[in-house]
Amino acid sequence: MAVALTVVVPVKDEAQNVGILAREIATALAGDTSYEVIFVDDASTDGTPTVLKQLKEDMPQLRIIRHARNAGQSRALRTGVSAARSEIVATLDGDGQNDPADLPKLLAEIQAGGFQLGMVAGVRLQRRDNWAKRQASRAANRVRNWALKDGATDTGCGLKAFRRSAYLALPYFDHMHRYLITLMLREGYKVQYVNVSHRPRLHGRSKYGVWDRAIVGITDLLGVRWLQHRFRGGVFETEEL
């Protein structure tokens, strides 16, 4: 049955965070909006699957999809979006640093936009990461802006709302979630930005290090730049009646 909004949350070994996060999402969306929440468990090895199954007993809107092997955040996002029952999809990270209270703000923006508005992207006003991660993020954003010229200032924010059809039209590759803004613009869609809050991680550890992101990012950046130059622009078609 169709719903107005699907919230997709990729998780990997977040047993201490998923319960809190799921309840915060339910609180944020309580009201008139019909919604579903899809947690995509990317082959967790801790108690995440058990906690999610227990949550499902009290949350009829909750759906759980589990990967048989660890496939990464981009694949987990694609799994969730592919399974979504709504045209509007919102995403947030599973570590609890994104505040679900910002979801209605993103939803209102994309619902008010026309069909050419493909995405509303969150911009974190005050990062709650450690100093090294913040500095690495600033440096990476400067490099990618120089190379891609997409105007994005915070591509690492997991809070986004977009049209499912627009997302599924994008070329898929691992780590593509860091380039969704660039790829949306490449297809001819508009992207709007909304200021959102950011919280410190309370439980667990980050799955990404500073240097492994940097090394992989160079290859990805070159690939996305190639995609930009090997495309004649998006086309919005209409059928003549």
C-alpha positions as CSV (number, residue, x, y, z in Angstrom):
1,M,0.0,0.0,0.0
2,A,1.4,3.4,-1.0
3,V,2.5,5.9,1.6
4,A,3.4,9.6,1.5
5,L,7.0,9.1,2.8
6,T,9.5,6.4,3.1
7,V,12.5,6.9,5.5
8,V,15.5,4.8,4.7
9,V,18.1,4.2,7.3
10,P,21.2,2.1,6.5
11,V,22.8,0.5,9.5
12,K,25.8,-1.6,10.4
13,D,26.5,-2.7,14.0
14,E,24.3,0.0,15.6
15,A,22.5,-2.0,18.2
16,Q,22.7,0.8,20.8
17,N,21.4,3.4,18.4
18,V,18.6,1.9,16.3
19,G,16.0,1.7,19.0
20,I,16.4,5.4,20.0
21,L,16.5,6.5,16.4
22,A,13.4,4.5,15.3
23,R,11.4,6.0,18.1
24,E,12.6,9.5,17.3
25,I,11.6,9.1,13.7
26,A,8.1,8.0,14.8
27,T,7.8,11.0,17.1
28,A,9.0,13.4,14.4
29,L,6.5,12.1,11.8
30,A,3.5,11.6,14.2
31,G,0.4,13.3,12.7
32,D,-1.2,13.4,9.3
33,T,1.7,12.0,7.2
34,S,1.4,8.4,6.2
35,Y,4.9,6.9,6.3
36,E,7.1,3.8,6.5
37,V,10.6,3.4,7.9
38,I,13.0,0.9,6.3
39,F,16.1,0.0,8.2
40,V,18.5,-1.8,5.9
41,D,20.9,-3.9,8.0
42,D,24.1,-4.2,6.1
43,A,25.1,-7.6,7.6
44,S,25.6,-6.4,11.2
45,T,27.5,-8.8,13.4
46,D,26.3,-7.3,16.8
47,G,22.7,-7.3,18.2
48,T,21.3,-4.9,15.6
49,P,19.0,-7.6,14.0
50,T,17.6,-8.6,17.3
51,V,16.8,-5.0,18.4
52,L,15.2,-4.3,15.1
53,K,12.9,-7.4,15.3
54,Q,11.9,-6.3,18.8
55,L,11.1,-2.8,17.6
56,K,8.9,-4.2,14.8
57,E,6.5,-5.6,17.4
58,D,5.6,-2.1,18.5
59,M,6.1,-0.2,15.2
60,P,3.8,-1.3,12.4
61,Q,5.4,1.2,10.0
62,L,8.8,-0.5,10.4
63,R,10.3,-2.7,7.7
64,I,13.6,-4.5,8.0
65,I,15.7,-5.6,5.1
66,R,18.9,-7.5,5.8
67,H,21.9,-7.9,3.5
68,A,23.4,-11.4,3.5
69,R,26.9,-9.8,3.3
70,N,28.3,-6.4,4.0
71,A,27.9,-4.3,0.8
72,G,28.4,-0.7,1.9
73,Q,26.3,2.3,2.6
74,S,25.5,3.1,-1.0
75,R,24.2,-0.4,-1.7
76,A,22.2,-0.3,1.5
77,L,20.6,3.0,0.5
78,R,19.7,1.7,-3.0
79,T,18.2,-1.5,-1.4
80,G,16.0,0.7,0.8
81,V,15.0,3.1,-2.0
82,S,14.2,0.3,-4.4
83,A,11.9,-1.2,-1.8
84,A,10.1,2.1,-0.9
85,R,6.4,2.3,-1.4
86,S,6.4,6.1,-1.8
87,E,7.6,8.6,-4.4
88,I,9.2,10.8,-1.8
89,V,12.1,9.2,0.2
90,A,14.1,10.7,3.1
91,T,17.4,9.3,4.3
92,L,19.4,9.7,7.5
93,D,22.4,8.0,9.0
94,G,22.0,5.2,11.5
95,D,24.5,6.5,14.1
96,G,22.0,9.0,15.6
97,Q,24.0,12.1,14.6
98,N,21.2,13.3,12.3
99,D,18.2,14.6,14.2
100,P,14.9,13.1,12.9
101,A,13.1,16.3,14.1
102,D,14.5,17.9,10.9
103,L,12.6,15.4,8.6
104,P,9.3,17.4,8.4
105,K,11.3,20.5,7.3
106,L,12.8,18.6,4.4
107,L,9.5,16.9,3.5
108,A,7.7,20.2,3.3
109,E,10.4,21.7,1.0
110,I,10.3,18.9,-1.5
111,Q,6.5,18.7,-1.5
112,A,6.3,22.4,-2.2
113,G,8.8,22.2,-5.1
114,G,7.8,21.3,-8.7
115,F,8.7,18.0,-10.4
116,Q,12.1,19.4,-11.4
117,L,13.1,19.7,-7.7
118,G,14.9,16.4,-7.4
119,M,16.4,16.7,-3.9
120,V,16.4,18.7,-0.7
121,A,19.8,18.2,1.0
122,G,20.6,19.0,4.7
123,V,23.5,21.2,5.6
124,R,24.9,20.7,9.1
125,L,25.1,24.1,10.9
126,Q,27.5,22.9,13.6
127,R,29.4,19.7,13.1
128,R,29.7,17.5,16.2
129,D,32.6,15.3,14.9
130,N,36.1,15.4,16.2
131,W,38.6,18.0,14.9
132,A,40.4,15.7,12.5
133,K,37.2,14.6,10.8
134,R,36.0,18.2,10.5
135,Q,39.3,19.3,8.9
136,A,39.4,16.4,6.5
137,S,35.8,17.1,5.5
138,R,36.5,20.8,4.8
139,A,39.5,19.9,2.7
140,A,37.6,17.3,0.8
141,N,34.7,19.7,0.1
142,R,37.2,22.3,-1.3
143,V,38.7,19.7,-3.6
144,R,35.5,18.3,-4.9
145,N,34.0,21.8,-5.4
146,W,37.0,22.7,-7.5
147,A,36.7,19.5,-9.5
148,L,32.9,19.2,-9.9
149,K,31.7,22.8,-9.5
150,D,28.3,21.7,-8.1
151,G,28.2,24.3,-5.3
152,A,27.7,21.6,-2.6
153,T,29.1,22.6,0.8
154,D,28.2,19.5,2.9
155,T,27.9,16.3,0.9
156,G,28.5,14.2,4.0
157,C,25.2,15.0,5.6
158,G,23.0,11.9,5.6
159,L,19.7,13.9,5.9
160,K,18.2,14.2,2.4
161,A,14.8,14.0,0.8
162,F,14.4,13.2,-2.9
163,R,12.1,11.8,-5.5
164,R,12.4,8.0,-5.8
165,S,12.2,8.1,-9.6
166,A,15.0,10.7,-9.8
167,Y,17.3,8.7,-7.5
168,L,16.7,5.4,-9.5
169,A,17.6,7.2,-12.7
170,L,21.1,8.0,-11.4
171,P,24.1,5.8,-12.4
172,Y,24.9,3.5,-9.6
173,F,28.4,2.8,-8.2
174,D,29.8,2.1,-4.7
175,H,30.2,5.3,-2.6
176,M,27.7,7.2,-4.9
177,H,25.8,8.4,-1.8
178,R,28.6,11.1,-1.4
179,Y,27.8,12.4,-4.9
180,L,24.0,12.5,-5.0
181,I,23.9,16.2,-5.3
182,T,26.3,16.2,-8.3
183,L,24.4,13.4,-10.0
184,M,21.0,15.0,-9.5
185,L,22.3,18.2,-11.1
186,R,23.8,16.1,-13.9
187,E,20.3,14.7,-14.7
188,G,18.9,18.2,-14.9
189,Y,17.1,18.3,-11.5
190,K,17.3,21.2,-9.1
191,V,18.7,20.8,-5.6
192,Q,17.7,22.9,-2.6
193,Y,19.5,23.1,0.8
194,V,18.1,23.2,4.3
195,N,20.0,23.9,7.5
196,V,19.8,21.0,9.9
197,S,21.2,20.2,13.3
198,H,24.0,17.7,14.0
199,R,24.6,15.6,17.2
200,P,27.5,13.8,18.7
201,R,27.6,10.1,18.4
202,L,26.6,8.6,21.8
203,H,27.2,4.9,21.1
204,G,29.4,2.8,18.9
205,R,32.2,3.8,16.6
206,S,32.3,5.4,13.1
207,K,32.7,3.0,10.3
208,Y,34.9,5.4,8.3
209,G,38.4,6.7,8.9
210,V,39.9,9.9,7.6
211,W,42.5,8.3,5.4
212,D,40.5,5.5,3.9
213,R,37.8,8.0,2.8
214,A,40.5,10.2,1.2
215,I,42.1,7.4,-0.8
216,V,38.8,6.0,-2.1
217,G,37.5,9.5,-2.7
218,I,40.2,10.3,-5.3
219,T,39.1,7.5,-7.5
220,D,35.4,8.3,-7.0
221,L,36.0,12.0,-7.8
222,L,37.7,11.2,-11.1
223,G,34.9,8.9,-12.0
224,V,32.1,11.4,-11.2
225,R,34.0,14.1,-13.2
226,W,34.1,11.7,-16.1
227,L,30.3,11.1,-15.8
228,Q,29.7,14.9,-15.9
229,H,31.7,15.2,-19.1
230,R,30.1,12.2,-20.8
231,F,26.5,13.4,-20.6
232,R,24.4,15.7,-22.8
233,G,22.1,16.8,-20.0
234,G,18.8,15.6,-18.5
235,V,15.6,15.6,-20.5
236,F,12.1,15.9,-19.0
237,E,9.8,14.2,-21.4
238,T,6.0,14.6,-21.9
239,E,3.7,12.3,-23.9
240,E,1.5,14.0,-26.5
241,L,-2.2,13.2,-26.1
